[in-house]
Amino acid sequence: MKNDTQIKFKNSGYILKKRLYTKRDTLIYEAEFDKIIKQLKKSNENINARWGSDLTKNLECENTSVLHTHNVQSFSSKMMEMIQDNRFLDYVEKIMGPDIILHHSKLFLKPPKIGSAFPLHQDWSYFPTKNKSMIAAVIHLTDTLENMGCIKLIPESHKLGQIEKSDGHKFNKKIHGSFTLEKAKSITAKAGDVLFFNSSTLHGSMPNTSLSPRKTILIQLYSGSDEVLNTNHTNVQLVLRGWNKFATRDSANSL
C-alpha cells in the first residue's frame, strides 16, 4: 500500500521535506563542506562546473562559477554520517521502498554575486535505470532564497516521461519551447530542508546574485530492485539500506 509521501511524490514529481536535519546538524555539515572546498582549491584542479549553456547566457555574466566535486563521503566521515542518517533514509524509504542504493553525491557551492545558472533539464539521461527509480535529494546547508539561485522546477513535468536529449546542453523544443526557467517554480528552503525530485522532473536554477553563498549537497539514489543502464557516470553502488538485487562479482570489482 502506498503511503501519503509516495503518493504526493508520484503526483508532483518532487517533495520538500522541511527541517529533516537540525540546525546543529547543518552547522556541522557546513563546516565539513567548507573544509572540502578549501582542500579542492588547494588541488589546482578545475573545480568550476559552470554549465556555460547558450540557454542561460542571457541570464548570467561570463565569469560565473559553481564549485563542485562528486562523492563528498570520500572526503569526510561526517558527510557519510549525513547520508546514512536514519531520518534521511526513513524518508527515502517512504518514496522508493526498503532497498536504497547510493549512486553518487555532489557538492555545489554557488558563490555570492557570481553563482552560475543551470538550464532546465532532466537527470535521467546521465544515469538511466531500467525501472526509472532514480531520484535526487538536495540537502540545503544554508538558507536558500530565490536570489541565491535556488532550484526551480516544473511540477508534474516527470509525467512527460524521459525526453530524448534532455540533458540541458542544447535547446529542446519539448522542454524549452514549452517552459522557461524564469517561470519555473522556485523552491526556497531553510538550512536542514531536503528537496527530493524524480529523475524526469524538469529543473534548473537561476544565478546567485545575492551577497551570500548557496551551499547544497545532492544525493543521487536508486532502488536495489532496479538496474542502472549506463555505467559511464560514477556509481558507488553503496547499499544504504536493504539489498542490491543486481550486484555481481564484476560490478563489485568495478568500484
C-alpha positions as a LaTeX table, in Angstrom:
\begin{tabular}{lrrr}
\hline
Residue & $x$ (\AA) & $y$ (\AA) & $z$ (\AA) \\
\hline
Met1 & 0.00 & 0.00 & 0.00 \\
Lys2 & 1.35 & 3.42 & $-0.98$ \\
Asn3 & 1.86 & 5.99 & 1.77 \\
Asp4 & 0.93 & 9.69 & 1.56 \\
Thr5 & 4.52 & 10.74 & 0.86 \\
Gln6 & 4.85 & 8.28 & $-2.01$ \\
Ile7 & 1.51 & 9.38 & $-3.49$ \\
Lys8 & 2.46 & 13.06 & $-3.31$ \\
Phe9 & 5.87 & 12.38 & $-4.82$ \\
Lys10 & 4.35 & 10.31 & $-7.64$ \\
Asn11 & 1.80 & 13.02 & $-8.43$ \\
Ser12 & 4.03 & 16.10 & $-8.20$ \\
Gly13 & 7.43 & 14.69 & $-9.13$ \\
Tyr14 & 9.01 & 16.37 & $-6.12$ \\
Ile15 & 8.58 & 16.96 & $-2.41$ \\
Leu16 & 10.29 & 19.34 & 0.02 \\
Lys17 & 10.83 & 17.85 & 3.46 \\
Lys18 & 11.30 & 20.69 & 5.89 \\
Arg19 & 13.66 & 20.51 & 8.89 \\
Leu20 & 14.82 & 16.97 & 8.18 \\
Tyr21 & 18.19 & 17.92 & 9.67 \\
Thr22 & 18.52 & 20.12 & 12.76 \\
Lys23 & 20.30 & 23.46 & 12.91 \\
Arg24 & 23.10 & 21.78 & 14.86 \\
Asp25 & 23.40 & 19.11 & 12.14 \\
Thr26 & 23.66 & 21.65 & 9.35 \\
Leu27 & 26.31 & 23.68 & 11.15 \\
Ile28 & 28.46 & 20.54 & 11.47 \\
Tyr29 & 27.95 & 19.59 & 7.82 \\
Glu30 & 28.51 & 23.14 & 6.61 \\
Ala31 & 31.88 & 23.15 & 8.39 \\
Glu32 & 32.77 & 19.91 & 6.59 \\
Phe33 & 31.56 & 21.43 & 3.33 \\
Asp34 & 33.88 & 24.40 & 3.82 \\
Lys35 & 36.82 & 22.09 & 4.58 \\
Ile36 & 36.18 & 20.21 & 1.33 \\
Ile37 & 36.09 & 23.47 & $-0.65$ \\
Lys38 & 39.35 & 24.60 & 0.96 \\
Gln39 & 41.01 & 21.30 & 0.03 \\
Leu40 & 39.66 & 21.42 & $-3.52$ \\
Lys41 & 41.01 & 24.90 & $-4.06$ \\
Lys42 & 44.48 & 23.73 & $-2.98$ \\
Ser43 & 44.39 & 20.89 & $-5.53$ \\
Asn44 & 44.71 & 23.25 & $-8.52$ \\
Glu45 & 42.13 & 21.11 & $-10.33$ \\
Asn46 & 39.36 & 22.63 & $-12.40$ \\
Ile47 & 36.52 & 22.63 & $-9.89$ \\
Asn48 & 34.26 & 25.08 & $-11.72$ \\
Ala49 & 31.28 & 23.13 & $-13.06$ \\
Arg50 & 29.72 & 26.17 & $-14.75$ \\
Trp51 & 27.29 & 24.94 & $-17.39$ \\
Gly52 & 28.04 & 27.77 & $-19.82$ \\
Ser53 & 24.98 & 26.91 & $-21.90$ \\
Asp54 & 23.51 & 29.08 & $-24.64$ \\
Leu55 & 20.22 & 28.50 & $-22.81$ \\
Thr56 & 21.36 & 30.63 & $-19.85$ \\
Lys57 & 23.78 & 33.10 & $-21.45$ \\
Asn58 & 21.22 & 35.90 & $-21.20$ \\
Leu59 & 20.70 & 35.20 & $-17.51$ \\
Glu60 & 24.27 & 35.36 & $-16.24$ \\
Cys61 & 27.57 & 37.10 & $-16.82$ \\
Glu62 & 30.55 & 35.31 & $-18.36$ \\
Asn63 & 32.57 & 34.92 & $-15.16$ \\
Thr64 & 30.02 & 32.93 & $-13.16$ \\
Ser65 & 31.04 & 29.78 & $-11.34$ \\
Val66 & 29.75 & 26.85 & $-9.34$ \\
Leu67 & 32.33 & 24.92 & $-7.35$ \\
His68 & 31.76 & 21.19 & $-7.46$ \\
Thr69 & 33.01 & 17.71 & $-6.64$ \\
His70 & 31.49 & 14.27 & $-6.64$ \\
Asn71 & 31.25 & 11.97 & $-3.64$ \\
Val72 & 31.64 & 14.07 & $-0.53$ \\
Gln73 & 31.74 & 10.86 & 1.51 \\
Ser74 & 35.22 & 10.27 & 0.02 \\
Phe75 & 36.39 & 13.41 & 1.84 \\
Ser76 & 34.63 & 13.27 & 5.18 \\
Ser77 & 33.22 & 10.61 & 7.51 \\
Lys78 & 30.73 & 13.19 & 8.78 \\
Met79 & 29.36 & 13.53 & 5.26 \\
Met80 & 28.93 & 9.75 & 5.22 \\
Glu81 & 27.04 & 10.05 & 8.51 \\
Met82 & 24.79 & 12.67 & 6.90 \\
Ile83 & 23.94 & 10.29 & 4.05 \\
Gln84 & 23.39 & 7.35 & 6.40 \\
Asp85 & 21.25 & 9.33 & 8.86 \\
Asn86 & 18.17 & 7.26 & 9.72 \\
Arg87 & 15.88 & 10.29 & 9.46 \\
Phe88 & 17.04 & 10.77 & 5.88 \\
Leu89 & 16.81 & 7.08 & 4.95 \\
Asp90 & 13.42 & 6.68 & 6.62 \\
Tyr91 & 12.08 & 9.42 & 4.36 \\
Val92 & 13.76 & 7.99 & 1.25 \\
Glu93 & 12.19 & 4.63 & 2.08 \\
Lys94 & 8.75 & 6.25 & 2.07 \\
Ile95 & 9.42 & 7.32 & $-1.53$ \\
Met96 & 11.19 & 4.30 & $-3.07$ \\
Gly97 & 10.88 & 1.37 & $-0.69$ \\
Pro98 & 13.27 & $-0.53$ & 1.59 \\
Asp99 & 16.21 & $-1.16$ & $-0.79$ \\
Ile100 & 18.20 & 2.07 & $-1.13$ \\
Ile101 & 21.40 & 2.39 & $-3.16$ \\
Leu102 & 23.69 & 5.43 & $-3.25$ \\
His103 & 24.65 & 6.18 & $-6.85$ \\
His104 & 26.76 & 9.24 & $-6.05$ \\
Ser105 & 26.76 & 12.53 & $-4.19$ \\
Lys106 & 27.66 & 16.02 & $-5.38$ \\
Leu107 & 28.76 & 19.21 & $-3.67$ \\
Phe108 & 27.63 & 22.52 & $-5.16$ \\
Leu109 & 28.81 & 25.94 & $-4.00$ \\
Lys110 & 27.26 & 28.90 & $-5.78$ \\
Pro111 & 29.45 & 31.85 & $-4.76$ \\
Pro112 & 27.94 & 35.24 & $-3.91$ \\
Lys113 & 27.10 & 37.50 & $-6.89$ \\
Ile114 & 28.63 & 35.16 & $-9.50$ \\
Gly115 & 26.95 & 31.80 & $-8.85$ \\
Ser116 & 26.12 & 30.08 & $-12.16$ \\
Ala117 & 22.72 & 29.34 & $-13.62$ \\
Phe118 & 21.67 & 25.82 & $-14.63$ \\
Pro119 & 19.28 & 25.38 & $-17.61$ \\
Leu120 & 16.11 & 23.32 & $-17.41$ \\
His121 & 16.96 & 19.65 & $-17.88$ \\
Gln122 & 16.18 & 16.09 & $-16.80$ \\
Asp123 & 18.68 & 13.97 & $-14.86$ \\
Trp124 & 17.68 & 10.58 & $-16.24$ \\
Ser125 & 19.86 & 10.76 & $-19.38$ \\
Tyr126 & 23.03 & 10.93 & $-17.28$ \\
Phe127 & 22.24 & 7.77 & $-15.28$ \\
Pro128 & 19.14 & 5.92 & $-16.57$ \\
Thr129 & 17.80 & 2.86 & $-14.78$ \\
Lys130 & 15.58 & 0.09 & $-16.10$ \\
Asn131 & 12.66 & 0.77 & $-13.74$ \\
Lys132 & 13.14 & 4.56 & $-13.53$ \\
Ser133 & 13.60 & 4.61 & $-9.76$ \\
Met134 & 16.43 & 7.19 & $-9.67$ \\
Ile135 & 15.75 & 10.23 & $-7.50$ \\
Ala136 & 17.74 & 13.22 & $-6.28$ \\
Ala137 & 17.82 & 14.55 & $-2.73$ \\
Val138 & 19.18 & 18.08 & $-2.33$ \\
Ile139 & 20.30 & 18.80 & 1.23 \\
His140 & 20.38 & 22.53 & 1.96 \\
Leu141 & 23.20 & 23.53 & 4.28 \\
Thr142 & 22.33 & 27.22 & 4.09 \\
Asp143 & 19.05 & 29.08 & 3.87 \\
Thr144 & 18.38 & 29.45 & 0.15 \\
Leu145 & 16.33 & 32.35 & $-1.15$ \\
Glu146 & 15.29 & 32.97 & $-4.72$ \\
Asn147 & 18.08 & 35.47 & $-5.45$ \\
Met148 & 20.63 & 32.88 & $-4.24$ \\
Gly149 & 19.96 & 30.65 & $-7.23$ \\
Cys150 & 17.56 & 28.24 & $-5.57$ \\
Ile151 & 16.40 & 25.20 & $-7.51$ \\
Lys152 & 13.49 & 25.89 & $-9.84$ \\
Leu153 & 11.36 & 23.10 & $-11.26$ \\
Ile154 & 8.25 & 22.31 & $-13.26$ \\
Pro155 & 5.74 & 20.44 & $-11.07$ \\
Glu156 & 4.37 & 17.25 & $-12.64$ \\
Ser157 & 6.81 & 17.50 & $-15.56$ \\
His158 & 8.01 & 13.96 & $-14.81$ \\
Lys159 & 4.74 & 12.86 & $-16.39$ \\
Leu160 & 6.21 & 13.91 & $-19.75$ \\
Gly161 & 8.41 & 10.83 & $-19.43$ \\
Gln162 & 12.04 & 10.52 & $-20.43$ \\
Ile163 & 12.55 & 13.16 & $-23.09$ \\
Glu164 & 15.36 & 12.46 & $-25.54$ \\
Lys165 & 18.31 & 14.88 & $-25.48$ \\
Ser166 & 17.03 & 16.44 & $-22.27$ \\
Asp167 & 20.46 & 16.98 & $-20.66$ \\
Gly168 & 20.19 & 20.77 & $-20.93$ \\
His169 & 23.16 & 21.37 & $-23.19$ \\
Lys170 & 21.08 & 22.33 & $-26.24$ \\
Phe171 & 17.66 & 23.74 & $-26.98$ \\
Asn172 & 14.99 & 21.07 & $-26.84$ \\
Lys173 & 11.60 & 22.05 & $-28.25$ \\
Lys174 & 9.68 & 19.75 & $-25.88$ \\
Ile175 & 11.37 & 21.44 & $-22.92$ \\
His176 & 12.50 & 24.94 & $-23.75$ \\
Gly177 & 9.76 & 25.53 & $-26.31$ \\
Ser178 & 7.16 & 24.93 & $-23.60$ \\
Phe179 & 8.75 & 26.03 & $-20.32$ \\
Thr180 & 11.10 & 28.76 & $-19.14$ \\
Leu181 & 13.49 & 28.79 & $-16.22$ \\
Glu182 & 12.25 & 32.22 & $-15.21$ \\
Lys183 & 8.65 & 30.99 & $-14.77$ \\
Ala184 & 9.51 & 27.65 & $-13.15$ \\
Lys185 & 8.51 & 27.13 & $-9.52$ \\
Ser186 & 11.14 & 28.41 & $-7.10$ \\
Ile187 & 11.99 & 26.04 & $-4.25$ \\
Thr188 & 13.24 & 28.27 & $-1.47$ \\
Ala189 & 14.48 & 26.41 & 1.58 \\
Lys190 & 15.90 & 26.69 & 5.06 \\
Ala191 & 19.10 & 25.02 & 6.20 \\
Gly192 & 18.19 & 21.42 & 7.01 \\
Asp193 & 15.42 & 21.16 & 4.41 \\
Val194 & 15.75 & 18.43 & 1.77 \\
Leu195 & 14.26 & 18.59 & $-1.71$ \\
Phe196 & 13.51 & 15.23 & $-3.35$ \\
Phe197 & 12.68 & 15.01 & $-7.05$ \\
Asn198 & 12.19 & 12.45 & $-9.81$ \\
Ser199 & 14.96 & 11.99 & $-12.39$ \\
Ser200 & 12.49 & 13.08 & $-15.12$ \\
Thr201 & 11.37 & 16.25 & $-13.30$ \\
Leu202 & 12.46 & 19.32 & $-15.26$ \\
His203 & 14.62 & 21.52 & $-13.08$ \\
Gly204 & 17.35 & 24.14 & $-13.18$ \\
Ser205 & 18.39 & 27.25 & $-11.26$ \\
Met206 & 18.99 & 30.94 & $-11.76$ \\
Pro207 & 22.29 & 32.68 & $-10.90$ \\
Asn208 & 23.21 & 33.55 & $-7.34$ \\
Thr209 & 23.09 & 37.34 & $-7.38$ \\
Ser210 & 22.93 & 37.70 & $-3.60$ \\
Leu211 & 25.70 & 38.51 & $-1.14$ \\
Ser212 & 25.54 & 35.02 & 0.41 \\
Pro213 & 26.86 & 31.63 & $-0.79$ \\
Arg214 & 24.42 & 28.84 & $-1.64$ \\
Lys215 & 25.67 & 25.51 & $-0.25$ \\
Thr216 & 23.97 & 22.23 & $-1.14$ \\
Ile217 & 24.78 & 18.54 & $-1.24$ \\
Leu218 & 22.93 & 16.46 & $-3.84$ \\
Ile219 & 22.44 & 12.75 & $-3.15$ \\
Gln220 & 21.51 & 10.53 & $-6.12$ \\
Leu221 & 19.72 & 7.33 & $-5.10$ \\
Tyr222 & 18.05 & 4.37 & $-6.77$ \\
Ser223 & 16.20 & 1.24 & $-5.71$ \\
Gly224 & 18.04 & $-2.01$ & $-5.07$ \\
Ser225 & 15.30 & $-3.63$ & $-7.17$ \\
Asp226 & 16.34 & $-1.52$ & $-10.17$ \\
Glu227 & 19.22 & $-1.83$ & $-12.60$ \\
Val228 & 21.48 & 1.00 & $-13.80$ \\
Leu229 & 21.70 & 1.02 & $-17.59$ \\
Asn230 & 24.54 & 3.48 & $-18.13$ \\
Thr231 & 27.90 & 2.87 & $-16.42$ \\
Asn232 & 29.72 & 5.92 & $-17.84$ \\
His233 & 28.81 & 8.05 & $-14.82$ \\
Thr234 & 30.38 & 7.39 & $-11.44$ \\
Asn235 & 28.27 & 4.93 & $-9.45$ \\
Val236 & 29.48 & 3.94 & $-6.00$ \\
Gln237 & 26.75 & 1.26 & $-5.66$ \\
Leu238 & 26.72 & 1.66 & $-1.88$ \\
Val239 & 23.81 & $-0.13$ & $-0.19$ \\
Leu240 & 22.45 & 2.33 & 2.37 \\
Arg241 & 19.53 & 0.14 & 3.37 \\
Gly242 & 18.23 & $-3.28$ & 2.33 \\
Trp243 & 19.68 & $-5.20$ & $-0.60$ \\
Asn244 & 21.13 & $-4.64$ & $-4.09$ \\
Lys245 & 19.45 & $-7.32$ & $-6.22$ \\
Phe246 & 21.65 & $-6.64$ & $-9.25$ \\
Ala247 & 25.07 & $-6.66$ & $-7.60$ \\
Thr248 & 27.54 & $-9.13$ & $-9.15$ \\
Arg249 & 31.15 & $-10.02$ & $-8.63$ \\
Asp250 & 32.09 & $-7.95$ & $-11.66$ \\
Ser251 & 30.06 & $-4.93$ & $-10.56$ \\
Ala252 & 31.63 & $-5.07$ & $-7.10$ \\
Asn253 & 35.11 & $-5.37$ & $-8.61$ \\
Ser254 & 34.49 & $-2.35$ & $-10.82$ \\
Leu255 & 34.39 & 0.03 & $-7.85$ \\
\hline
\end{tabular}
